[in-house]
């Protein structure tokens, strides 16, 4: 007889940290479950884990228990002598995450089966349920599987993936069936465990992001190191709070965020045209883009050979897009960003007043931890009258959330 891996443990729902119950399905992607558990714990979750019998053919009990920092729950522990009903105790989680969900587990949950611990627990969960499927593309696209997915979505369950990529044996190739990455699983689970207020529902938000490129010839250009992360974070936060979002971005190495209109541009003139068009019916405009101040008066049409002597380039100013938006601001809320190395508050206040912005977010890119390309930022909200609020160092997503919260009362007062 095989060993019993665990005894029942009642999750402590009084804990300040949210509880994630991870149910590991019987696909080959079960080998990634320990990584998903670690990412969930890094995100701030307490974790419990259930493994189906099929899952234990791919991943060991010890690896799951160690990654979860808790005992492993299985069908054997479900039937072990113990007080209380294990599936009801485990179902108290804030979010249940089904990792490596295969067609069989999807079908059992969709039909309300309770023949094993995983399916019985899923019938009892009152919190959010996140499915992270993984299977061959032919199986995923089969009408029976898709019917079960739709049934579970009708129950209020959320799906993450599958995503394109290689899966299974080398002979299967690639397709839509690969499990989402552990980092994405943790991020989505956190959102489900912390519902976002839909206070931007019905509003339209325009965000500019990234650098511009001002070409000197077909292969040389003037630009800057902006990663676009700040603007993308603002756009994603606005989307999650219910806004209809248009993101206008310069050249960045970030994928298009889902659930919004994304327009990719290169030059300041292209950015101007795209932002002015999108701003026509916007409620909030957030200009995070690092726009080049100058462009070549006449860009060469062919690459010129390198010469030994000095080369002069005739530059002309690019349009001041923030100022142009300010001149026709109307009821819109207009937010700009400013990068300074000294005298920042005075300059930012003057900029806000001169360009008719509601406020400017001032940051110092030379400070440790807030340089171009980082995931954090430390900004000061500066108003045209010089009053200001210094924010601590935060993730760029948290900066975006605070920015939107500061802008929202200004939208309301204009209606």
C-alpha positions in Angstrom: 0.0 0.0 0.0 1.3 3.5 -0.9 2.2 6.0 1.8 -0.2 8.7 3.1 1.6 11.9 2.5 -0.2 14.3 4.9 -2.9 14.9 7.4 -5.6 17.5 7.2 -4.7 21.0 8.1 -7.3 23.7 8.6 -6.2 27.0 6.9 -6.0 29.9 9.3 -8.3 32.4 7.7 -7.4 35.0 10.3 -4.0 35.4 8.7 -3.3 38.9 7.2 -1.8 37.3 4.1 -4.2 35.9 1.6 -4.4 32.1 1.1 -3.9 30.5 -2.2 -4.9 26.9 -2.7 -3.0 25.3 -5.6 -4.5 22.3 -7.2 -2.1 20.4 -9.4 -3.6 18.7 -12.4 -2.3 15.6 -14.2 -0.6 17.2 -17.2 3.1 17.2 -18.0 3.1 20.9 -17.0 2.7 19.7 -13.4 6.5 19.8 -13.2 6.2 23.7 -13.1 3.8 23.6 -10.1 6.7 24.1 -7.5 7.8 27.2 -9.4 4.2 28.5 -9.4 4.0 27.9 -5.6 7.2 29.7 -5.0 6.1 32.7 -7.1 2.8 32.8 -5.2 4.6 32.9 -1.9 6.9 35.6 -3.1 3.8 37.6 -4.1 2.6 37.5 -0.5 0.3 34.4 -0.4 0.2 31.7 2.1 -0.1 28.5 0.1 -1.8 25.1 0.5 -1.5 22.4 -2.2 -3.6 19.5 -3.5 -2.1 17.0 -6.0 -4.2 14.7 -8.1 -3.1 11.1 -8.5 -2.1 11.8 -12.1 -0.1 14.9 -11.0 2.1 12.7 -8.8 3.2 10.8 -11.9 5.0 14.0 -13.0 6.1 15.8 -9.8 7.1 14.5 -6.4 5.2 15.1 -3.1 8.4 16.5 -1.5 8.9 19.1 -4.1 5.3 20.3 -3.8 5.3 20.3 -0.1 8.6 22.2 0.1 7.6 24.8 -2.4 4.3 25.4 -0.6 5.9 25.4 2.8 3.0 23.2 4.0 1.8 19.6 3.9 0.6 18.1 0.7 -3.1 17.0 0.4 -4.0 14.0 -1.7 -6.9 11.6 -2.2 -5.2 9.3 0.4 -5.2 12.1 3.0 -8.8 12.9 2.1 -9.8 9.4 3.3 -7.5 9.3 6.3 -9.1 9.4 9.8 -9.4 13.0 10.8 -11.8 15.5 12.2 -13.7 17.7 9.8 -14.1 17.5 6.1 -10.8 18.2 4.4 -12.3 19.5 1.2 -14.4 22.0 3.0 -11.4 23.2 5.1 -9.2 23.7 2.1 -12.0 25.4 0.2 -11.7 28.4 2.5 -8.9 29.8 0.4 -9.1 33.3 -1.0 -8.2 31.9 -4.4 -8.0 28.4 -5.8 -5.4 28.1 -8.6 -5.6 24.9 -10.8 -2.1 24.5 -12.3 -1.5 22.2 -15.2 -5.3 21.6 -15.6 -5.9 18.9 -18.2 -9.1 18.0 -20.0 -10.2 15.4 -17.5 -10.2 17.7 -14.5 -11.9 20.4 -16.5 -14.6 18.0 -17.4 -15.2 16.8 -13.9 -15.4 20.3 -12.5 -17.7 21.5 -15.3 -20.1 18.5 -14.6 -19.9 18.9 -10.8 -18.2 15.6 -10.0 -16.8 15.1 -6.5 -15.0 11.8 -6.9 -11.7 13.0 -5.7 -10.3 15.7 -3.4 -9.5 18.2 -6.2 -13.0 18.1 -7.7 -14.8 18.0 -4.3 -12.8 21.0 -3.2 -13.6 22.9 -6.3 -17.3 22.4 -5.7 -16.8 24.0 -2.3 -14.7 27.0 -3.0 -16.4 30.3 -2.4 -13.5 32.5 -3.4 -12.1 33.0 -6.9 -11.0 30.1 -9.1 -8.2 30.5 -11.6 -7.7 27.8 -14.2 -4.2 27.5 -15.8 -4.7 24.8 -18.4 -2.0 22.8 -20.3 -2.7 20.2 -23.0 -2.1 19.4 -26.6 -3.6 22.0 -28.9 -5.8 19.4 -30.6 -7.4 18.6 -27.2 -7.7 22.3 -26.1 -9.5 23.3 -29.3 -11.9 20.3 -29.2 -15.5 21.3 -28.9 -16.0 19.2 -25.8 -13.2 20.9 -24.0 -14.2 24.4 -25.1 -17.8 23.7 -23.9 -16.5 22.8 -20.5 -14.4 26.0 -20.4 -17.4 28.0 -21.3 -19.4 26.3 -18.6 -16.8 27.0 -16.0 -16.5 30.6 -17.1 -20.3 30.9 -16.6 -19.7 29.8 -13.0 -17.5 32.8 -12.6 -14.2 31.0 -13.0 -11.2 32.8 -14.7 -8.8 31.2 -17.2 -5.2 32.1 -17.8 -3.8 30.7 -21.0 -3.0 28.4 -22.5 -0.3 30.3 -24.5 1.5 29.5 -27.7 4.7 27.5 -27.4 6.4 24.1 -27.4 4.7 21.4 -25.4 4.7 17.6 -24.9 7.2 15.5 -26.7 9.5 16.8 -29.4 7.2 15.3 -32.0 4.3 17.4 -31.0 5.9 20.7 -32.0 4.3 24.0 -30.9 0.8 25.4 -30.6 -1.8 26.9 -28.3 -1.6 24.6 -25.3 1.5 25.6 -23.2 0.9 26.5 -19.6 1.2 30.2 -18.6 4.4 31.1 -16.8 4.6 31.0 -13.0 5.1 34.8 -12.7 1.9 35.4 -14.7 0.0 32.9 -12.5 1.0 34.7 -9.4 0.1 38.1 -10.8 -3.3 37.0 -11.9 -4.0 35.2 -8.6 -3.1 38.3 -6.7 -5.6 40.4 -8.8 -8.3 37.8 -8.1 -7.6 37.8 -4.4 -7.6 41.6 -4.3 -10.5 42.8 -6.4 -9.8 46.2 -8.1 -12.4 48.9 -7.7 -14.0 49.7 -11.0 -13.9 53.5 -10.3 -12.8 54.3 -13.9 -15.7 52.4 -15.5 -17.1 54.5 -18.3 -14.0 56.7 -18.5 -11.5 57.0 -21.4 -7.8 57.2 -20.6 -5.0 57.9 -23.0 -1.4 57.1 -22.1 1.8 57.8 -23.9 4.8 55.7 -23.2 8.4 54.9 -24.2 10.9 56.9 -26.1 10.8 58.5 -29.6 13.3 58.0 -32.3 14.4 60.9 -34.5 16.2 59.6 -37.5 19.2 61.3 -38.9 19.4 58.8 -41.8 17.8 55.4 -42.3 20.0 53.7 -39.6 21.0 56.4 -37.2 18.7 58.2 -34.8 18.5 60.4 -31.6 16.7 58.7 -28.7 16.8 57.9 -25.0 16.8 54.8 -22.7 13.1 55.0 -21.7 11.8 51.4 -21.3 8.1 52.3 -21.4 7.4 50.4 -18.2 5.9 53.4 -16.4 3.4 54.2 -19.1 2.5 50.5 -19.6 1.9 50.3 -15.8 -0.4 53.3 -15.9 -2.3 51.9 -18.8 -2.7 48.5 -17.3 -3.8 50.0 -14.0 -6.5 52.1 -15.7 -7.7 49.1 -17.7 -8.0 47.0 -14.5 -10.0 49.8 -12.9 -12.5 49.7 -15.8 -11.3 52.4 -18.2 -11.3 52.2 -21.9 -7.6 52.7 -22.6 -5.6 53.8 -25.6 -1.8 53.3 -25.2 0.5 55.2 -27.6 4.0 53.8 -27.3 7.4 54.4 -28.8 9.8 51.5 -29.6 10.0 49.3 -26.4 10.7 45.7 -25.7 7.3 45.1 -24.1 4.4 43.1 -25.5 1.1 44.8 -26.2 -1.1 44.7 -23.1 -4.4 42.9 -23.5 -7.7 44.7 -23.2 -6.8 48.1 -24.7 -6.0 49.9 -28.0 -2.2 49.9 -28.6 -0.7 52.2 -31.2 3.0 51.9 -31.8 4.9 54.9 -33.2 8.5 56.0 -33.6 8.9 59.7 -34.0 7.7 62.7 -32.0 5.5 63.8 -34.9 3.9 60.4 -35.1 3.3 60.5 -31.3 1.7 63.9 -31.6 -0.7 62.9 -34.3 -1.7 59.7 -32.5 -2.1 61.3 -29.0 -4.1 64.3 -30.3 -6.5 62.0 -32.2 -7.0 59.7 -29.2 -7.4 62.7 -26.8 -10.4 64.0 -28.6 -12.8 62.0 -26.5 -10.6 61.3 -23.5 -11.3 62.0 -19.8 -7.7 61.6 -18.6 -4.5 62.0 -20.5 -1.2 60.8 -19.0 2.0 61.7 -20.8 4.8 59.5 -19.6 6.6 59.3 -23.0 10.1 60.5 -23.1 9.8 62.6 -26.2 13.0 63.7 -28.0 13.3 67.5 -27.8 14.8 67.8 -31.2 14.8 66.2 -34.7 16.9 66.5 -37.8 15.9 69.4 -39.9 16.3 67.2 -42.9 16.8 63.4 -42.4 19.1 61.9 -45.0 17.5 59.3 -47.3 20.6 57.2 -47.5 23.3 56.2 -45.0 26.3 58.3 -45.3 29.8 56.9 -45.0 31.8 57.7 -41.9 34.3 60.6 -42.3 37.4 61.4 -40.4 36.5 65.0 -39.6 33.8 66.5 -37.5 30.1 66.4 -38.6 27.5 69.0 -37.8 23.8 68.1 -37.6 21.1 70.7 -38.0 18.4 70.1 -35.4 15.0 71.7 -35.0 12.7 71.6 -32.0 10.0 68.9 -31.8 6.4 70.0 -31.0 5.6 70.4 -27.3 2.8 67.9 -27.2 1.9 68.4 -23.5 1.6 72.2 -24.0 -0.5 71.6 -27.1 -2.8 69.3 -25.1 -3.0 71.9 -22.4 -4.1 74.7 -24.7 -7.1 72.7 -25.8 -7.5 70.9 -22.4 -11.2 71.6 -21.8 -12.7 69.3 -19.1 -9.9 66.7 -19.5 -7.5 65.9 -16.8 -3.9 66.3 -18.0 -0.9 64.7 -16.3 2.7 65.1 -17.3 6.0 63.7 -16.2 9.2 65.6 -15.6 12.8 64.3 -15.2 15.1 66.7 -13.4 18.6 66.5 -11.7 18.1 69.6 -9.5 15.6 72.3 -8.6 13.0 69.8 -9.5 9.9 71.0 -7.6 10.2 74.6 -8.8 10.7 73.5 -12.4 7.9 71.0 -12.3 5.5 73.5 -10.8 6.4 76.0 -13.5 6.0 73.4 -16.2 2.6 72.4 -14.9 1.4 76.0 -14.8 2.9 76.9 -18.2 1.4 73.9 -19.9 -1.9 73.9 -18.1 -1.4 70.4 -16.6 -3.3 69.4 -13.6 -0.2 68.0 -12.0 3.3 66.8 -12.9 5.0 63.7 -11.6 8.6 64.6 -10.9 11.3 62.0 -10.8 15.1 61.9 -10.7 16.4 59.2 -13.0 19.9 59.5 -11.6 18.8 58.4 -8.1 19.6 54.8 -7.1 16.8 52.4 -7.9 14.9 54.8 -10.1 17.0 54.7 -13.3 15.6 54.1 -16.8 14.5 50.5 -17.3 13.9 49.7 -13.6 10.7 48.3 -12.1 10.5 50.9 -9.3 10.1 54.7 -9.3 10.1 57.5 -6.7 8.2 60.5 -7.7 6.8 63.7 -6.3 3.3 64.9 -7.4 3.7 68.6 -8.1 0.8 71.0 -8.7 0.9 74.3 -10.7 0.8 76.3 -7.4 3.9 74.6 -6.2 2.2 72.4 -3.6 3.5 68.9 -3.8 3.3 65.4 -2.3 6.4 63.3 -2.1 5.7 59.6 -2.6 8.0 56.8 -1.3 9.8 54.5 -3.7 7.1 52.2 -5.2 6.7 49.8 -8.0 5.7 51.5 -11.2 2.3 49.8 -11.0 1.8 51.3 -7.5 2.8 54.7 -8.9 0.3 54.2 -11.7 -2.4 53.4 -9.1 -1.7 56.5 -7.0 -1.6 58.6 -10.1 -5.1 57.4 -11.2 -6.4 57.9 -7.7 -5.1 61.5 -7.7 -6.7 62.2 -11.1 -10.1 60.7 -10.4 -11.5 63.5 -8.2 -10.6 66.0 -10.9 -12.6 64.1 -13.4 -15.6 64.0 -11.1 -15.5 67.7 -10.4 -15.6 68.5 -14.2 -18.7 66.5 -14.9 
